């Protein structure tokens, strides 16, 4: 099981939260963003690089441009979204 919140998707990696779910989420968000620039950051968990790659795949499939911030806080991602006028 996983749930979607204000700062992304939450769940136990490998159980409810899989790379397939992350790709699908990326596709869905990318479709909503209509090919706009999307800002993407990650935290320091071991699963973050895998999930980040999966989300990028979905976003790219949807035609989005991706601004990768890598390891950063959620407030920094929010700031970058506002400053860049991103989705």
N, C-alpha and C positions, 0 to 999 in steps of 0.2 A: 504494500500500500504506500502511496505517496500523496502529498498535498501541495497545492500551489498557494504561495503566500506573496507578500509584498516584496520579498527579496529572493525570489526564485522558487524552486521546487525543493521540498523537504521529503526525506524518506531514508530507509536503510539501503545503502548501495549493495546491489547484488540480489536483493530480495524484491521489494516493491519498486525501487529506483534502479533502473538498468540503463545501459547505454542506448538501447532501443527507445526507451521512454525519452531520454535526453535528445535523441535525434528527432523524434516526433514533436517534442516541445519546441525545438529549434525551428522546425518546418512551420509549425503553427504560428509561432511568434513572428517568424520571418514573413509569413503570408499576411499577418495582421499589419506588420510594418511596411508592407508593400514595396520591398526592395530598398528601404531607407537604410541609413547608417545605424548600426546597433553597437552599443558599448558592452563589452564583456570583461568581467573581472572574475577572479577566483580566490578562494581562501586556501589555507595551508594544509587541508586534509589530503591524505594519500590518494583519495579518489578524484580529487579536483582535476588533474590533467586529463584523465580519461573522460570525465563528464564534459569538460571544456571542449575537447576534440569532437565529441559526439554532437554537442550543441552547435559548434562551428559548421559541422557537416550539414546539419539541418538548415541553418541560416544561409549557407552558401547555396544550397539547393533552392531556397526560396528567392535567391537573387540579391541578398543583402550585402552591404559593405560592412565589414566588421572592424571595430576599433578595439584591439586587445589591450587591456591594462595589466594582465597577468595578476600577480599576487597583490591584492589591495582590499580595502574595506568597502563595505556597502555604501557608506556615505560618499566615498570618492567616486564610485560608479554613478551615483545619483548626481553628483556635481558635474561629472563629465557629460552625462546625458543632457543636462540643462545647458552647459556651456557650448556643446557641439550641436545643439538642436536635434539630437538623435532620438530614436524611438526607444 
